[in-house]
Every structure is written in structure tokens, then in C-alpha cells.
Amino acid sequence: MKRLKAMSEAAWKYLDDVDPKLWSRHAFGWACKSDMVFNKLAECFNSWTKEARDKPIITMLEMIRQRLMVRFRQKREGAEAALRSGMMFCPKILKKLERSKSEASHCRCSQSGMQFEVDHYDAARWLQFEVDHMTMRGQWWT
């Protein structure tokens, strides 16, 4: 911040008045320490629009708009087909749910009043939570 103040007093004043959680990576939440997700999204978008990039701006935007329309239609038709077939969840979620069900078959739940404890048979994993206080603590090792 000292270097920024030396370069531009106005920029330093502006950032000093704004909460660091809104602009500084060190103040972001614990789950947001990497821009990998953004990079992957940008790479995906760039590869998706590769053929339109060298066109004039109006043509490029029109090509992107048309591709988005096709993509939205495909997603909508897929969701409608899943609903018609009676699926309540999309395939990726169903796969995760099946994996969780398989994992849960190796667990044992113990209850004492409003306290629950879940133990895993294969490993030293446990989870304890209290429903009335909505608290949870535990250790999960893989």
C-alpha cells in the first residue's frame, strides 16, 4: 500500500476506504485462495469462441450469440427429457448421490437424545453433531 500511495494518492485513498475483503486476495474467504476456477472458465470460453475471434466484432458477437442459443436449447431439452423420464436430478448429481450411498454403507450412526455420532468402519473417521445446537465437529481422514 505504501508503494501504491507513492504512485497515486487518489488510488490509495480509494482502496483505503474500501473493505479489503472486496478487492484483496489475502482478505478473501478461506475457500477462495486460487483463481484456478476463473482460469479454467476463461480457457473454456476461449476455446469455445476460437473460430469467432478473428472475425469483425459484430460477426464475432453474432457467432457467440448463436452458439449460446444452441447450447441453451440443448440444456433445456436435456432437462425436459430428464423430467419426462421421471429423473429428479441431473446425471452428475445422481452419480455423486450413488457414490455417497455406497460410502454410507460403511458407516454406523449412534444416537443419544439429540446427539448423533457417525463412525466409518474402514478408517479412523468420525463425525459428531448435535441437532438441537446445530453444531458439528469431527475428523475425516482418507
N, C-alpha and C positions, 0 to 999 in steps of 0.2 A: 504494500500500500504506500510505503514511503517513496518508492520509485514512481508509482503512478501519480502521487501528489507532485513530485518534481516535474513530471512530464505534463500533467494537466490538472490544474487546481479544480476546474469545473467537473471533470470526470471523477476525481477523488471525492469531491463533495457529494456528487450524485450517489455514488456507490456507498459512501459512508452513511447516508440517510436510509438506504435500502437494507432490509434484513438479509444477512449473508446466506441464509437458507434458500433465498430466491436466485442467487447468482454465483455462489462459490461452491465448488465441488467438495471442499473439506467440510462444509456445513450441511451437505445433503444428508438424507437419512441413510441408515446402515445398508439398506438394500439397493442403493443407487451409487455405487462406487466405480462403476465402469460404464463406458459409453459403447460397449460391445454391441448391445442391442440396437442402438442407433446406427452403428456402423453396418451391422447386418441388414437393417432395414434400408439403408442408403444403397448398399451393394445390390440388394434385391431389386430396388426400384431402378437403379442404373442399368442393370442387365435387362430388366423388363422393358425399358424405354430406349435400348441401344439403337434400334433401327430408326427411331424418330429423331434422335439427337442432331443429326446433320441436316435436317430439313429446316425451312424457314419457320419462324416462331408460330405462326397461325397453323401451318400444316402439322407441326410437331404437337401442338396442343390438341388439334383435332384427332390425331392418331392416338394420343394418350386417352382422350375422352372416349373414343370408340372402343379401345381395349378395356377401359374401365366398365363401360356399358356391358360388354360381353362377359366380363368377369362377374359383375353383379348378377347378371341373368343366370349364369352357371351356378353361382352360390345359392340364389333364390330357388332355382329348380331342384338343386340337391336337397335343400332344406324341406321343400314341399314334398319331394319323393320320400324323404325320411319320415315326415309326419304321416303321409298316406300309408306307409308300411307299419305304422304304429311305434316307430322309434321315438323315444322321448329325449335322447341325447345324440349328439353327433358321434361318428365312429371313433375319433381320437379320445373323447371323454369316456366312451364305453370301454375302450382298451385300458385306460387308466383305472376305471372302476373295476374291471376284471382283475387287473394286477393287484389292486388294493384288497379285493375279496380273497384272492389267493394268499396274500401276505397275512390277512386277518385270520386265516385258518390256522396259523401258527401262534396265535395269541390266546391268552386266557384273561378274562376280566373278573375281578373280585370286587364286591360291593360291601360297604359298611355304611348304612344310612345313606347319606348323600355324598359319600366319598367313594370314588372308584379308583382302581389301580389296574393297569393293563400290563401284563408281562408277556414277553416274547419267549417262546420255548427254545429257539435255536441259539440265541445270543444273549449277551448281558444288556438287554434293553428293557426299560420300564418307563411308564408314564403314569403319573398320579394327578387326579384332578378332583376338585370339589365343585359340585353343581351349584350349591347354594351361594358360594362366594365367587363363582366363576373364575377360579384360579387354577393354574396348571403348572406343574413342574415335572421334570423328568430327564432321563438320559437315554438317548438313542444312539447306539453305536452300530456301524455297519461293518 
